[in-house]
Amino acid sequence: MHKKLIFTLLAVIGLLAVPATMTYAARNVHPGTPNLVGTWRMAIAKTATSPEPNETMQTFFADGNYLETNNNLQSGSTGHGVWMGSGNTYLYSFQAFTWDKQGKYNGKRIIHGTLHMDSADHYTGHGEADVIDLAGKVTKAVFAADFEATRMEIQLP
């Protein structure tokens, strides 16, 4: 009887240890391939269709949603969109409202981009923007640029 109780007790302890070990491992494992989820600092250099360099903050959420904001008031509001992909290659699209130089709403931009992660904390890519005016007229590829981004990291005080 005593051996049976000890055996049962050890079996219960063993069964409790497995989920605890798996939880610890899942929280402390680094993915084998880069993961896009997170917040990124993106830089867009000056080009023929982008007369001003831009800085952009992007957030890719695990559920496939996307948010972006940038330092150029002419290029639009905070963008809302979606993304998909895996491994090192991803596609994303988002929309932002636009205003003229006087601050009057004048339409929206739909941006389509492709990016390639070359490390866990850096990617490069290419994007194009279609402009839709207030009458609904779509002008394709008004803006095109290459870009690169680095993952935002915690800044210790």
Secondary structure, DSSP 8 states (H G I E B T S, - for coil): -HHHHHHHHHHHHHHHHHHHHHHHHHHH---SS----EEEEEEE---SS--S-EEEEEEE-TTSEEEEEES-GGG-S-EEEEEEEETTEEEEEEEEEEE-TTS-EEEEEEEEEEEEEEETTEEEEEEEEEEEETT--EEEEEEEEEEEEEE------
